[in-house]
């Protein structure tokens, strides 16, 4: 079977590689010529995915080929679209990238093709917007939605471990998508329809956002009454209770998905959790001021949205830097994922000289820095519990 994967980013490329490893003939389409050239040279453009490089080297030029041209996918029988959906400053989704991708697919697909969307979208997108874009071609097709459920750094293994949820705009489409995914997914679950599958993925992100908001509020209470939050969490969690870790919330997923419902539905609890988590940087800035007073040199450690992932999508590290600058601090930045030149290219001051700093904000969990910074603990705001023995799990 010949399939096309549209979008070879951090979700699309692992999917394409795993599908190729199952024996499918995979053409990956991406508009970035440098990325396409790298893949076709057998190189992995996503170093955070350790299992991916071996799959690319094994299958490139055979079961896996990358291209910048949609026309090269004209012989494919199925298309999996996994391109970005961003939100603007008003938290409204911008469908322009999706629309361009689907209209390009419509132009080259054969009648009877199976089209699957994997990008996380507001519920109703597949049966409304996507179907309309494809209908304009005048061709018949099958259409389904199957949300990606990966995690950067573990994307390849997720296809072996996580169930794949599939929902079609009709029964025939759903069954066709299940048949496709069974080639390379351990477990495939067919749900009632595409809208159900869309809400399943959005609900996962909202659950985590809400749980982190609860953790953040309990963290504030614990600090106020002189209790160690991480000890509370360690012994409160059991088979019927799972309190997440507190902290800032960034990345492509959790800060974005709640807005898909907030924009369309009356969901005050979901809205409050989202806004509460975004406001946590104010709380950490207040903690810093209580520790060191106003003014002086401050180091922010960690600007990526998550430790171990070189990605700035919706990171709270950058808003933290700007907030501290607004409060009059002379802010420097250090992140193990970035070189000094890369930090400076982002227009931030770089420093790894911890001793010279009046204050330090640990935005990410870097336990390898624990011993180095232990003597400076009194001037550190520890967002992720690096110095707390109960936070190690």
GUVEX-531455 format. One record per residue (C-alpha): residue number from 1; residue in one letter; y, z, x. Coordinates in Angstrom, 1 decimal, decimal comma, always signed. Layout:
<pts>
+-----+------+--------+--------+--------+
: seq : type :     c2 :     c3 :     c1 :
+-----+------+--------+--------+--------+
: NUM :    A :      Y :      Z :      X :
...
+-----+------+--------+--------+--------+
</pts>
This chain:
<pts>
+-----+------+--------+--------+--------+
: seq : type :     c2 :     c3 :     c1 :
+-----+------+--------+--------+--------+
:   1 :    X :   +0,0 :   +0,0 :   +0,0 :
:   2 :    X :   +3,5 :   -0,9 :   +1,3 :
:   3 :    X :   +6,3 :   +1,6 :   +0,5 :
:   4 :    X :   +9,9 :   +1,8 :   +1,5 :
:   5 :    X :  +11,6 :   +5,1 :   +2,3 :
:   6 :    X :  +15,4 :   +4,8 :   +1,7 :
:   7 :    X :  +17,2 :   +7,2 :   +4,0 :
:   8 :    X :  +15,7 :   +8,4 :   +7,3 :
:   9 :    X :  +17,6 :  +11,7 :   +7,7 :
:  10 :    X :  +16,1 :  +15,2 :   +8,0 :
:  11 :    X :  +14,2 :  +14,8 :   +4,8 :
:  12 :    X :  +13,5 :  +11,1 :   +4,7 :
:  13 :    X :  +12,1 :  +10,6 :   +8,2 :
:  14 :    X :   +9,5 :  +13,3 :   +8,1 :
:  15 :    X :   +8,4 :  +11,9 :   +4,7 :
:  16 :    X :   +8,1 :   +8,4 :   +6,1 :
:  17 :    X :   +6,1 :   +9,7 :   +9,1 :
:  18 :    X :   +3,7 :  +11,7 :   +7,0 :
:  19 :    X :   +3,2 :   +8,8 :   +4,6 :
:  20 :    X :   +2,5 :   +6,5 :   +7,6 :
:  21 :    X :   +0,0 :   +9,0 :   +9,0 :
:  22 :    X :   -1,9 :   +8,8 :   +5,7 :
:  23 :    X :   -2,5 :   +5,0 :   +6,2 :
:  24 :    X :   +0,3 :   +3,7 :   +4,1 :
:  25 :    X :   +2,5 :   +0,8 :   +5,4 :
:  26 :    X :   +6,0 :   +2,4 :   +5,6 :
:  27 :    X :   +9,3 :   +0,7 :   +6,0 :
:  28 :    X :  +12,2 :   +3,1 :   +6,5 :
:  29 :    X :  +15,7 :   +1,9 :   +5,6 :
:  30 :    X :  +18,7 :   +3,6 :   +7,1 :
:  31 :    X :  +22,2 :   +2,3 :   +7,6 :
:  32 :    X :  +22,7 :   +3,9 :  +11,0 :
:  33 :    X :  +21,7 :   +1,3 :  +13,6 :
:  34 :    X :  +21,5 :   +3,9 :  +16,4 :
:  35 :    X :  +19,0 :   +6,0 :  +14,4 :
:  36 :    X :  +16,9 :   +2,9 :  +13,5 :
:  37 :    X :  +16,8 :   +1,8 :  +17,2 :
:  38 :    X :  +15,8 :   +5,3 :  +18,3 :
:  39 :    X :  +12,9 :   +5,4 :  +15,8 :
:  40 :    X :  +11,7 :   +2,0 :  +16,6 :
:  41 :    X :  +11,7 :   +3,0 :  +20,3 :
:  42 :    X :   +9,3 :   +5,8 :  +19,5 :
:  43 :    X :  +11,9 :   +8,6 :  +19,9 :
:  44 :    X :  +12,5 :  +11,5 :  +17,5 :
:  45 :    X :  +16,2 :  +11,8 :  +16,4 :
:  46 :    X :  +15,5 :  +15,2 :  +14,8 :
:  47 :    X :  +14,5 :  +17,5 :  +17,7 :
:  48 :    X :  +14,3 :  +20,5 :  +15,4 :
:  49 :    X :  +11,1 :  +19,0 :  +13,9 :
:  50 :    X :   +8,5 :  +19,5 :  +16,7 :
:  51 :    X :   +5,6 :  +17,8 :  +14,9 :
:  52 :    X :   +7,6 :  +14,7 :  +14,1 :
:  53 :    X :   +7,8 :  +13,2 :  +17,5 :
:  54 :    X :   +4,0 :  +12,8 :  +17,8 :
:  55 :    X :   +3,8 :  +11,1 :  +14,4 :
:  56 :    X :   +6,6 :   +8,6 :  +15,3 :
:  57 :    X :   +5,0 :   +7,7 :  +18,6 :
:  58 :    X :   +1,6 :   +7,3 :  +16,9 :
:  59 :    X :   +2,7 :   +5,0 :  +14,1 :
:  60 :    X :   +5,9 :   +3,3 :  +15,1 :
:  61 :    X :   +5,6 :   -0,5 :  +15,2 :
:  62 :    X :   +2,4 :   -0,3 :  +13,1 :
:  63 :    X :   +2,4 :   +1,8 :   +9,9 :
:  64 :    X :   +6,0 :   +2,9 :  +10,5 :
:  65 :    X :   +9,0 :   +0,5 :  +11,0 :
:  66 :    X :  +12,7 :   +1,3 :  +10,6 :
:  67 :    X :  +15,3 :   -1,2 :   +9,5 :
:  68 :    X :  +19,0 :   -1,3 :   +8,5 :
:  69 :    X :  +18,2 :   -4,1 :   +6,0 :
:  70 :    X :  +17,1 :   -3,6 :   +2,4 :
:  71 :    X :  +15,9 :   -7,2 :   +2,4 :
:  72 :    X :  +13,1 :   -6,2 :   +4,8 :
:  73 :    X :  +11,6 :   -4,0 :   +2,0 :
:  74 :    X :  +11,3 :   -6,9 :   -0,5 :
:  75 :    X :   +7,5 :   -6,9 :   -0,1 :
:  76 :    X :   +7,1 :   -3,2 :   -0,9 :
:  77 :    X :   +5,5 :   -2,0 :   -4,1 :
:  78 :    X :   +7,1 :   +1,4 :   -4,1 :
:  79 :    X :  +10,5 :   +2,8 :   -3,1 :
:  80 :    X :  +11,3 :   +6,5 :   -2,4 :
:  81 :    X :  +15,0 :   +7,2 :   -2,3 :
:  82 :    X :  +16,2 :  +10,2 :   -0,4 :
:  83 :    X :  +19,8 :   +9,8 :   +0,5 :
:  84 :    X :  +22,6 :  +12,5 :   +0,5 :
:  85 :    X :  +24,4 :  +13,8 :   -2,6 :
:  86 :    X :  +27,5 :  +15,7 :   -1,6 :
:  87 :    X :  +29,9 :  +17,7 :   -3,6 :
:  88 :    X :  +33,7 :  +17,5 :   -3,2 :
:  89 :    X :  +36,3 :  +20,2 :   -2,9 :
:  90 :    X :  +36,1 :  +20,8 :   -6,7 :
:  91 :    X :  +32,3 :  +21,2 :   -6,4 :
:  92 :    X :  +31,8 :  +17,9 :   -8,3 :
:  93 :    X :  +28,9 :  +15,7 :   -7,1 :
:  94 :    X :  +29,8 :  +12,4 :   -5,5 :
:  95 :    X :  +27,1 :   +9,8 :   -6,7 :
:  96 :    X :  +28,5 :   +6,9 :   -4,6 :
:  97 :    X :  +25,8 :   +7,0 :   -1,9 :
:  98 :    X :  +23,0 :   +7,2 :   -4,5 :
:  99 :    X :  +24,5 :   +4,4 :   -6,6 :
: 100 :    X :  +24,8 :   +2,1 :   -3,6 :
: 101 :    X :  +21,2 :   +2,9 :   -2,6 :
: 102 :    X :  +19,7 :   +2,2 :   -6,0 :
: 103 :    X :  +21,7 :   -0,9 :   -6,6 :
: 104 :    X :  +20,5 :   -2,2 :   -3,2 :
: 105 :    X :  +16,9 :   -1,3 :   -4,2 :
: 106 :    X :  +17,3 :   -3,1 :   -7,5 :
: 107 :    X :  +18,4 :   -6,3 :   -5,7 :
: 108 :    X :  +15,2 :   -6,5 :   -3,6 :
: 109 :    X :  +12,4 :   -4,8 :   -5,7 :
: 110 :    X :   +9,6 :   -6,8 :   -7,3 :
: 111 :    X :   +9,0 :   -6,5 :  -11,0 :
: 112 :    X :   +6,7 :   -3,6 :  -11,7 :
: 113 :    X :   +7,8 :   -1,6 :   -8,7 :
: 114 :    X :   +7,6 :   +2,2 :   -8,6 :
: 115 :    X :  +10,9 :   +3,9 :   -7,8 :
: 116 :    X :  +11,1 :   +7,6 :   -7,0 :
: 117 :    X :  +14,1 :   +9,7 :   -6,3 :
: 118 :    X :  +13,7 :  +12,8 :   -4,1 :
: 119 :    X :  +17,3 :  +13,8 :   -3,6 :
: 120 :    X :  +18,2 :  +17,0 :   -5,4 :
: 121 :    X :  +20,4 :  +16,1 :   -8,3 :
: 122 :    X :  +21,9 :  +17,5 :  -11,5 :
: 123 :    X :  +19,2 :  +17,5 :  -14,3 :
: 124 :    X :  +19,4 :  +14,3 :  -16,3 :
: 125 :    X :  +20,4 :  +12,1 :  -13,4 :
: 126 :    X :  +17,2 :  +10,1 :  -13,0 :
: 127 :    X :  +16,8 :   +9,1 :  -16,7 :
: 128 :    X :  +20,5 :   +8,4 :  -17,1 :
: 129 :    X :  +22,4 :   +7,3 :  -14,0 :
: 130 :    X :  +19,5 :   +6,0 :  -11,9 :
: 131 :    X :  +17,8 :   +4,2 :  -14,8 :
: 132 :    X :  +21,0 :   +2,5 :  -15,7 :
: 133 :    X :  +21,6 :   +1,3 :  -12,1 :
: 134 :    X :  +18,1 :   -0,2 :  -12,0 :
: 135 :    X :  +18,2 :   -1,6 :  -15,6 :
: 136 :    X :  +21,0 :   -3,8 :  -14,5 :
: 137 :    X :  +18,6 :   -5,9 :  -12,4 :
: 138 :    X :  +16,8 :   -7,1 :  -15,5 :
: 139 :    X :  +13,4 :   -6,3 :  -13,9 :
: 140 :    X :  +10,8 :   -4,0 :  -15,3 :
: 141 :    X :  +10,0 :   -1,0 :  -13,1 :
: 142 :    X :   +8,4 :   +2,5 :  -13,1 :
: 143 :    X :  +10,8 :   +5,4 :  -12,4 :
: 144 :    X :  +10,1 :   +9,1 :  -11,4 :
: 145 :    X :  +11,6 :  +12,1 :   -9,8 :
: 146 :    X :   +9,9 :  +14,2 :   -7,1 :
: 147 :    X :  +12,2 :  +16,7 :   -5,3 :
: 148 :    X :  +11,9 :  +17,2 :   -1,6 :
: 149 :    X :  +10,8 :  +20,8 :   -0,9 :
: 150 :    X :  +11,0 :  +20,8 :   +2,9 :
: 151 :    X :  +12,7 :  +23,2 :   +5,3 :
: 152 :    X :  +14,2 :  +21,9 :   +8,6 :
: 153 :    X :  +11,9 :  +22,8 :  +11,4 :
: 154 :    X :   +8,8 :  +22,9 :   +9,2 :
: 155 :    X :   +9,1 :  +19,6 :   +7,3 :
: 156 :    X :   +5,9 :  +18,0 :   +8,3 :
: 157 :    X :   +3,8 :  +21,1 :   +7,6 :
: 158 :    X :   +5,4 :  +21,5 :   +4,2 :
: 159 :    X :   +3,6 :  +18,4 :   +3,0 :
: 160 :    X :   +0,3 :  +20,1 :   +3,8 :
: 161 :    X :   +1,3 :  +23,5 :   +2,3 :
: 162 :    X :   +3,6 :  +23,0 :   -0,6 :
: 163 :    X :   +2,8 :  +21,5 :   -4,0 :
: 164 :    X :   +4,6 :  +18,3 :   -4,7 :
: 165 :    X :   +6,3 :  +18,3 :   -8,2 :
: 166 :    X :   +6,5 :  +14,9 :  -10,0 :
: 167 :    X :   +8,0 :  +14,0 :  -13,3 :
: 168 :    X :   +8,4 :  +10,5 :  -14,7 :
: 169 :    X :  +10,9 :   +9,0 :  -17,2 :
: 170 :    X :   +7,7 :   +8,1 :  -19,1 :
: 171 :    X :   +4,0 :   +8,9 :  -18,8 :
: 172 :    X :   +3,1 :   +5,7 :  -17,0 :
: 173 :    X :   +5,8 :   +6,3 :  -14,3 :
: 174 :    X :   +4,7 :   +9,9 :  -13,8 :
: 175 :    X :   +1,1 :   +9,0 :  -13,3 :
: 176 :    X :   +2,0 :   +6,1 :  -10,9 :
: 177 :    X :   +4,1 :   +8,6 :   -8,8 :
: 178 :    X :   +1,3 :  +11,1 :   -8,7 :
: 179 :    X :   -1,1 :   +8,4 :   -7,4 :
: 180 :    X :   +1,4 :   +7,6 :   -4,7 :
: 181 :    X :   +2,0 :  +11,1 :   -3,5 :
: 182 :    X :   -1,7 :  +12,0 :   -3,5 :
: 183 :    X :   -2,0 :   +9,7 :   -0,4 :
: 184 :    X :   -0,1 :  +12,2 :   +1,8 :
: 185 :    X :   +0,5 :  +15,5 :   -0,1 :
: 186 :    X :   -2,1 :  +18,3 :   -0,3 :
: 187 :    X :   -1,3 :  +19,2 :   -3,9 :
: 188 :    X :   +0,6 :  +17,1 :   -6,5 :
: 189 :    X :   +1,7 :  +18,6 :   -9,8 :
: 190 :    X :   +2,7 :  +16,4 :  -12,7 :
: 191 :    X :   +5,3 :  +18,0 :  -15,0 :
: 192 :    X :   +6,5 :  +16,9 :  -18,4 :
: 193 :    X :   +9,3 :  +14,6 :  -17,3 :
: 194 :    X :  +11,9 :  +13,8 :  -14,7 :
: 195 :    X :  +14,5 :  +16,2 :  -16,1 :
: 196 :    X :  +12,0 :  +19,1 :  -15,8 :
: 197 :    X :  +11,3 :  +18,2 :  -12,2 :
: 198 :    X :  +15,0 :  +18,0 :  -11,5 :
: 199 :    X :  +15,7 :  +21,5 :  -12,9 :
: 200 :    X :  +12,7 :  +23,0 :  -11,0 :
: 201 :    X :  +14,3 :  +22,1 :   -7,7 :
: 202 :    X :  +17,8 :  +23,3 :   -8,8 :
: 203 :    X :  +16,3 :  +26,5 :  -10,1 :
: 204 :    X :  +14,7 :  +27,2 :   -6,7 :
: 205 :    X :  +18,0 :  +27,1 :   -4,9 :
: 206 :    X :  +19,7 :  +29,1 :   -7,7 :
: 207 :    X :  +17,0 :  +31,8 :   -7,4 :
: 208 :    X :  +17,6 :  +32,2 :   -3,7 :
: 209 :    X :  +21,4 :  +32,2 :   -4,1 :
: 210 :    X :  +21,2 :  +34,9 :   -6,8 :
: 211 :    X :  +18,8 :  +37,0 :   -4,7 :
: 212 :    X :  +21,1 :  +36,8 :   -1,7 :
: 213 :    X :  +24,0 :  +37,9 :   -3,9 :
: 214 :    X :  +22,0 :  +40,9 :   -5,0 :
: 215 :    X :  +21,2 :  +41,6 :   -1,3 :
: 216 :    X :  +24,9 :  +41,3 :   -0,4 :
: 217 :    X :  +26,0 :  +43,7 :   -3,1 :
: 218 :    X :  +23,3 :  +46,2 :   -2,1 :
: 219 :    X :  +24,4 :  +45,8 :   +1,5 :
: 220 :    X :  +28,0 :  +46,7 :   +0,5 :
: 221 :    X :  +26,8 :  +49,7 :   -1,4 :
: 222 :    X :  +24,6 :  +50,9 :   +1,4 :
: 223 :    X :  +27,5 :  +50,7 :   +3,9 :
: 224 :    X :  +29,7 :  +52,6 :   +1,5 :
: 225 :    X :  +27,3 :  +55,5 :   +0,9 :
: 226 :    X :  +26,0 :  +55,7 :   +4,5 :
: 227 :    X :  +22,5 :  +54,2 :   +4,0 :
: 228 :    X :  +20,7 :  +51,6 :   +6,1 :
: 229 :    X :  +20,3 :  +48,6 :   +3,9 :
: 230 :    X :  +17,6 :  +47,1 :   +6,0 :
: 231 :    X :  +15,5 :  +50,2 :   +5,7 :
: 232 :    X :  +16,0 :  +50,2 :   +1,9 :
: 233 :    X :  +15,0 :  +46,5 :   +1,8 :
: 234 :    X :  +11,9 :  +47,1 :   +4,0 :
: 235 :    X :  +10,5 :  +49,8 :   +1,8 :
: 236 :    X :  +11,7 :  +48,4 :   -1,6 :
: 237 :    X :   +9,9 :  +45,1 :   -1,1 :
: 238 :    X :   +6,3 :  +44,9 :   -2,3 :
: 239 :    X :   +4,3 :  +42,6 :   -4,5 :
: 240 :    X :   +6,7 :  +43,1 :   -7,5 :
: 241 :    X :  +10,0 :  +43,1 :   -5,5 :
: 242 :    X :  +11,4 :  +40,7 :   -3,0 :
: 243 :    X :  +15,0 :  +41,4 :   -1,9 :
: 244 :    X :  +16,3 :  +38,7 :   +0,4 :
: 245 :    X :  +18,3 :  +39,4 :   +3,5 :
: 246 :    X :  +22,1 :  +39,6 :   +3,1 :
: 247 :    X :  +24,5 :  +37,4 :   +4,9 :
: 248 :    X :  +26,6 :  +34,2 :   +4,6 :
: 249 :    X :  +25,0 :  +31,2 :   +2,8 :
: 250 :    X :  +25,3 :  +27,7 :   +4,1 :
: 251 :    X :  +23,3 :  +24,5 :   +4,4 :
: 252 :    X :  +22,7 :  +21,4 :   +2,2 :
: 253 :    X :  +20,9 :  +23,4 :   -0,5 :
: 254 :    X :  +21,8 :  +26,8 :   -1,7 :
: 255 :    X :  +25,6 :  +26,4 :   -1,7 :
: 256 :    X :  +25,4 :  +23,1 :   -3,5 :
: 257 :    X :  +22,7 :  +23,3 :   -6,2 :
: 258 :    X :  +24,2 :  +26,0 :   -8,4 :
: 259 :    X :  +27,2 :  +23,8 :   -9,0 :
: 260 :    X :  +25,0 :  +21,2 :  -10,7 :
: 261 :    X :  +24,6 :  +23,7 :  -13,5 :
: 262 :    X :  +27,9 :  +25,5 :  -13,2 :
: 263 :    X :  +29,7 :  +22,2 :  -13,8 :
: 264 :    X :  +27,8 :  +21,4 :  -17,0 :
: 265 :    X :  +26,5 :  +24,7 :  -18,5 :
: 266 :    X :  +27,8 :  +28,2 :  -19,4 :
: 267 :    X :  +26,1 :  +30,1 :  -16,6 :
: 268 :    X :  +28,4 :  +33,1 :  -15,7 :
: 269 :    X :  +25,7 :  +34,9 :  -13,7 :
: 270 :    X :  +25,0 :  +31,8 :  -11,5 :
: 271 :    X :  +28,7 :  +31,2 :  -11,0 :
: 272 :    X :  +29,4 :  +34,8 :  -10,0 :
: 273 :    X :  +26,5 :  +34,8 :   -7,5 :
: 274 :    X :  +27,8 :  +31,6 :   -5,9 :
: 275 :    X :  +31,4 :  +32,7 :   -5,7 :
: 276 :    X :  +30,3 :  +36,2 :   -4,5 :
: 277 :    X :  +28,3 :  +34,8 :   -1,6 :
: 278 :    X :  +31,2 :  +32,5 :   -0,5 :
: 279 :    X :  +33,5 :  +35,6 :   -0,5 :
: 280 :    X :  +31,3 :  +37,5 :   +1,9 :
: 281 :    X :  +33,3 :  +36,3 :   +4,9 :
: 282 :    X :  +36,2 :  +38,3 :   +3,6 :
: 283 :    X :  +34,1 :  +41,4 :   +3,7 :
: 284 :    X :  +32,9 :  +40,7 :   +7,3 :
: 285 :    X :  +36,5 :  +40,1 :   +8,4 :
: 286 :    X :  +37,5 :  +43,4 :   +6,8 :
: 287 :    X :  +34,6 :  +45,1 :   +8,7 :
: 288 :    X :  +35,8 :  +43,6 :  +12,0 :
: 289 :    X :  +39,4 :  +44,9 :  +11,3 :
: 290 :    X :  +38,0 :  +48,3 :  +10,7 :
: 291 :    X :  +36,1 :  +48,3 :  +14,0 :
: 292 :    X :  +38,8 :  +46,8 :  +16,3 :
: 293 :    X :  +42,1 :  +46,7 :  +14,5 :
: 294 :    X :  +44,3 :  +43,7 :  +14,3 :
: 295 :    X :  +44,9 :  +40,9 :  +16,9 :
: 296 :    X :  +43,1 :  +40,2 :  +20,1 :
: 297 :    X :  +40,3 :  +38,0 :  +21,3 :
: 298 :    X :  +37,3 :  +37,6 :  +19,0 :
: 299 :    X :  +34,1 :  +35,7 :  +19,5 :
: 300 :    X :  +32,2 :  +34,1 :  +16,6 :
: 301 :    X :  +28,5 :  +33,7 :  +17,6 :
: 302 :    X :  +26,8 :  +31,0 :  +15,5 :
: 303 :    X :  +28,6 :  +28,1 :  +13,7 :
: 304 :    X :  +25,5 :  +26,3 :  +12,4 :
: 305 :    X :  +24,5 :  +27,0 :   +8,8 :
: 306 :    X :  +21,2 :  +28,6 :  +10,1 :
: 307 :    X :  +20,0 :  +29,6 :  +13,5 :
: 308 :    X :  +17,7 :  +27,0 :  +15,1 :
: 309 :    X :  +19,2 :  +24,1 :  +13,2 :
: 310 :    X :  +22,0 :  +22,0 :  +14,8 :
: 311 :    X :  +23,8 :  +21,3 :  +11,5 :
: 312 :    X :  +27,2 :  +22,3 :  +10,1 :
: 313 :    X :  +26,6 :  +21,3 :   +6,5 :
: 314 :    X :  +28,5 :  +23,8 :   +4,3 :
: 315 :    X :  +28,3 :  +26,4 :   +7,1 :
: 316 :    X :  +30,2 :  +29,6 :   +6,6 :
: 317 :    X :  +30,8 :  +29,9 :  +10,3 :
: 318 :    X :  +33,7 :  +27,5 :  +10,3 :
: 319 :    X :  +35,5 :  +29,1 :   +7,3 :
: 320 :    X :  +35,0 :  +32,5 :   +9,1 :
: 321 :    X :  +36,7 :  +31,1 :  +12,2 :
: 322 :    X :  +39,6 :  +29,8 :  +10,1 :
: 323 :    X :  +39,9 :  +33,1 :   +8,2 :
: 324 :    X :  +40,0 :  +35,2 :  +11,4 :
: 325 :    X :  +42,7 :  +32,8 :  +12,8 :
: 326 :    X :  +44,7 :  +33,3 :   +9,7 :
: 327 :    X :  +44,5 :  +37,1 :  +10,2 :
: 328 :    X :  +46,0 :  +36,7 :  +13,7 :
: 329 :    X :  +42,9 :  +36,8 :  +15,9 :
: 330 :    X :  +42,5 :  +34,6 :  +19,0 :
: 331 :    X :  +39,1 :  +33,1 :  +18,1 :
: 332 :    X :  +36,5 :  +31,8 :  +20,5 :
: 333 :    X :  +33,1 :  +30,3 :  +19,6 :
: 334 :    X :  +29,6 :  +30,4 :  +21,1 :
: 335 :    X :  +26,4 :  +28,9 :  +19,6 :
: 336 :    X :  +23,2 :  +28,5 :  +21,6 :
: 337 :    X :  +22,6 :  +25,1 :  +19,8 :
: 338 :    X :  +25,8 :  +23,6 :  +21,2 :
: 339 :    X :  +27,2 :  +22,9 :  +24,6 :
: 340 :    X :  +30,6 :  +23,9 :  +25,8 :
: 341 :    X :  +31,8 :  +20,3 :  +25,5 :
: 342 :    X :  +30,4 :  +20,0 :  +21,9 :
: 343 :    X :  +32,2 :  +23,2 :  +20,8 :
: 344 :    X :  +35,5 :  +21,9 :  +22,3 :
: 345 :    X :  +35,0 :  +18,6 :  +20,6 :
: 346 :    X :  +35,1 :  +20,5 :  +17,3 :
: 347 :    X :  +38,5 :  +21,8 :  +18,4 :
: 348 :    X :  +37,3 :  +25,3 :  +19,0 :
: 349 :    X :  +37,8 :  +27,5 :  +22,1 :
: 350 :    X :  +34,5 :  +28,1 :  +23,9 :
: 351 :    X :  +33,4 :  +31,3 :  +25,6 :
: 352 :    X :  +30,2 :  +33,0 :  +26,6 :
: 353 :    X :  +32,0 :  +35,9 :  +28,2 :
: 354 :    X :  +31,1 :  +38,6 :  +25,7 :
: 355 :    X :  +32,6 :  +41,5 :  +27,7 :
: 356 :    X :  +36,1 :  +40,1 :  +27,6 :
: 357 :    X :  +36,1 :  +40,1 :  +23,8 :
: 358 :    X :  +37,8 :  +42,7 :  +21,7 :
: 359 :    X :  +35,4 :  +41,9 :  +18,8 :
: 360 :    X :  +32,3 :  +39,8 :  +18,1 :
: 361 :    X :  +31,0 :  +38,4 :  +14,8 :
: 362 :    X :  +27,3 :  +37,6 :  +14,9 :
: 363 :    X :  +27,1 :  +35,0 :  +12,1 :
: 364 :    X :  +23,5 :  +33,9 :  +12,8 :
: 365 :    X :  +20,3 :  +35,7 :  +13,9 :
: 366 :    X :  +19,9 :  +35,3 :  +17,6 :
: 367 :    X :  +17,5 :  +38,1 :  +18,8 :
: 368 :    X :  +17,5 :  +36,7 :  +22,3 :
: 369 :    X :  +21,1 :  +37,9 :  +22,6 :
: 370 :    X :  +20,3 :  +41,5 :  +21,5 :
: 371 :    X :  +19,8 :  +43,0 :  +25,0 :
: 372 :    X :  +22,9 :  +41,3 :  +26,4 :
: 373 :    X :  +25,1 :  +42,5 :  +23,6 :
: 374 :    X :  +23,5 :  +46,0 :  +23,0 :
: 375 :    X :  +26,2 :  +47,8 :  +25,0 :
: 376 :    X :  +28,9 :  +46,1 :  +23,0 :
: 377 :    X :  +27,4 :  +47,1 :  +19,6 :
: 378 :    X :  +30,4 :  +49,1 :  +18,6 :
: 379 :    X :  +32,7 :  +46,1 :  +18,6 :
: 380 :    X :  +30,2 :  +43,8 :  +16,8 :
: 381 :    X :  +30,0 :  +42,8 :  +13,1 :
: 382 :    X :  +26,3 :  +42,1 :  +12,7 :
: 383 :    X :  +26,0 :  +39,7 :   +9,8 :
: 384 :    X :  +22,3 :  +39,0 :  +10,0 :
: 385 :    X :  +21,0 :  +42,4 :  +11,3 :
: 386 :    X :  +20,3 :  +41,3 :  +14,9 :
: 387 :    X :  +20,6 :  +44,9 :  +16,0 :
: 388 :    X :  +18,6 :  +46,5 :  +13,2 :
: 389 :    X :  +15,0 :  +47,2 :  +13,8 :
: 390 :    X :  +14,2 :  +47,0 :  +10,1 :
: 391 :    X :  +15,6 :  +43,5 :   +9,9 :
: 392 :    X :  +13,0 :  +42,0 :  +12,2 :
: 393 :    X :  +10,6 :  +40,8 :   +9,4 :
+-----+------+--------+--------+--------+
</pts>
